[in-house]
Amino acid sequence: MSADPDMRALVLLSGGQDSATCLAWALDRFAAVETVGIAYGQRHAIELDCREAVRAGIAELNSRWRDRLGDDHVIPIEALGQIGGTAMTSEIAITASEAGLPNTFVPGRNLIFFTFAAAIAYRRGIRHLVGGMCETDYSGYPDCRDDALKALQVTLNLGMDQRFVLHTPLMWIDKGATWQLAADLGGAALVDVIQEHSHSCYLGDRTRRFEWGYGCGSCPACALRASGWQRFAEGSSA
């Protein structure tokens, strides 16, 4: 692996569509890429089980990506789940809160994820941190907003005396364009890997297979993924 931090990246890989696309994006740009997953007590913890197949499937697409893909890390942060009160960490119905946010919002989650990722990157001589946050197709989560993540980058650099760069390649594109980005990066083969191996469903359902992948078909994550696939499929056939 290259010792040059400017050529190394660490990708937040949850096992979902967005982070899988971001992994391919990073492998296309950086000479050495590592991944990190977070076990935070999520009710759809099956996404963590999908990470290995996502990594393996993407690495198999071409030898350049395979050579660039390095170590994987899994960090337990169960405290987020123990705080409770969200539909992402407790067996409660998905609804909108009084503040207007869906109760799938886990306060501080992305801020904590990037902070832990930065700590790993600090130890491993990595400069670039990559996440799949998006402000275009999202549920209103404030820690997905571009302003929040730019502010976090400043804080991490000041707090660790580093020059980390936080990359969010999906920030300004919708789910249809995310499918298209995967096709642009790795063709139909990458789209197939994401369809078959990634997981987005909040309920952790992998018993039903749709054209866009596995899920319950009705939760907000499935609805968003399905509508994006429809736009992508319509664009591809036009």
N, C-alpha and C positions, 0 to 999 in steps of 0.2 A: 504493500500500500504506500501511496505517496505520503511523505512526511509534511508536505506543504499544506497548511491549513486552508489556503485559498482553493485547493483542489479537493477538499473533503467536505462531505455533507452528512448530516444526521436527520433522518426522516421520521416524523411521528407516524407510525404505522399501526392503525387500530385494527385493520382487517377489513375495512369498509371500502366502498367504491372510490371515495375521494382520496383517501390516503394511498390506495393502490395506484391510482393515476399519478399521484405526487411522487411515488417511488420511481415509476418509469420516467417521469420528468427529470428527477434528480440523476438517475442513472444515465440519462442522455446528455447531461451537462457536466457532471463532476467525475473525477478520476477514481474516487473511492467513496463509497456510500455505505453507511451503517443505518440500522433501524432501531427504533425503540417503541415498545408497546407498554401501555399502562393498565394494570389491573386495579380498578378503583371500586370494585363491588358492583359493577354494572349488571343489570338483570339480563342483558344480552351478552353475557360473557363468552358466548359461543363465538363472537367475533375474534376473540383472542386465539381460539382454536383454528381459525381460518388463516391466520397470519403466515404460518409455515407454508401452506399450499400457495398462498399469494406470492410469497417470496420465491418459492421454487418455480412456480409457473412463469413468473416474469423473467427469472434468470435463464430459463430454458429458451427464451425467445431469440436471443442472439448471444454470441460468445463475448462480445464487448461488455454487455450488461452483466453477464455471469462473472467475468473477471473483476468487474468494479464492485460487485456486491460483497460487503464485508460482514462484520459481526452483527448479531441481533441481541437486543437487551430487553428484558421485561422487568418493569419496576412495579412493586406492589404499593399502592397508596389507598388502602382500604378505609382510611379516615374519611374520604369523600363519601363513601357509601354509608359509613356509620353515622354521619351527620344526618342523613336521611331526608325525607320530605320531598323527594322528587320521584317522578315516574321512571327515571332511568336507573334508580338504585333501590326502589321498593316496588312491591307488587300492588300498585294502585293504578286506577284508570288514568289514561292520558287526557288531561283537560287544560283549559286556559286558567291561569292564576288571576287574582284580583288586579295585578299590575299589568295584565295583558299578555304576559309571556306564557308559553306552554309550560306545564309542570315537568317537562323533560329537561328544562334548564337546570344544570348543576352549577351553582354559583362558584365562580373562580376556576372552573375545571381547566380551561385552555391556558389560563395564566399559570396554573400550577404545572400543567404538562410541559409547557415551554421552559419553565424554571428548572424542572428536573432534567429536561433535555440539555439545557445549557450547562448544568453541572456535569453531566456526562461528557459533553463536548469539551468542556474545560480540561478534564482529565485526559482526554484522548486526542487533544490537539486538532479539534475540528472547529471550523469557523462558521459554516453555513447550517442553519436549522430550517427544516422544511415542514410545513403543516398544511392541511387541507381545508383551513377555514375559508368561509365564503360569505360575502355580504349581499350577494345577488339572489340566490335561491337559499334562504335560510329561515329559521323560525324566530328571528328577532333576538337571538342570543347576543347580549352586549359584548361578550368576550370573543365574538367572531368578527367584530368590526375592525376595519383597517386602522382607524385611529387608535383603538385600544392596543393593537399589536405593535404599532409603531412606537407607542409610548412604552410598551413593555420592552422592546428592543433597546431603547435608551436606558431604561432601568437596569436591565441585565448587564449592559456594557459598563455602566457606572458601578454597579454592585460587584462585578467580577473583574473589573479593570481589563476588559477584553474588547474586541471589535467584531462581535457576532453580527451576522446578517440573518434576519428572519424572512424567509421566503414563503409567500402564500400564492402559488400560481393559479389558484382557482378563485381568488378573491372577487374578481369582476366578471365571472362567467356563470351561466346557469347550468343546470344539470344536463341539459341537452348538449351544450357546448363542452361539458366535461367528458361525456361519451365521445364527442368528436375529437377532443384532445387526445384521448386514449387511442383512437383510430389513427390520428396523425402521427403519434409517437411509435406505435407498434403494430398498426394495421389490424385486420380482423382477428389475428391471433391474440393480441393484447385484449381486445374487447371480449373475446371468448374467455380468457383467464379471469377477467373481472366479473363477467356474468356468472361463471361457474363457481368461483372460489371466494369472492369477496362477500361480506355480509353487512347489510345496513339495517335490517328490521329491528326495531326497538324491542319487540317481544321475543326475539331470539328464535323465531320460527324458521327452521330449514326443512320442513316436511313438504312444502309446496314449491314447485318450480314454475316460474313465469318466464316469459321471453327475456326479461331483464335480470333474472336471477332468482334466488330463493327469498322467501319472506311470507309474512301473514297476508300481504296484499292490501291491508287497510290502515295500518298505522301511518303517522305522518312521514316517517322515513321511507316506507314502501311507496306511498303515494308520490313523494317527490322523485324517487328513483324511477318509478314507472312513467310519470309524465315526461321526465327528461328523456327516457328511452324512446317514447313515442315521437317527440320532436326530432331526435337524432335519426330514427328510422325513417321518418317522413322526409327529412332533408337528404338522407342517403339515397332514397329512391326517386327523388325529384330529377 
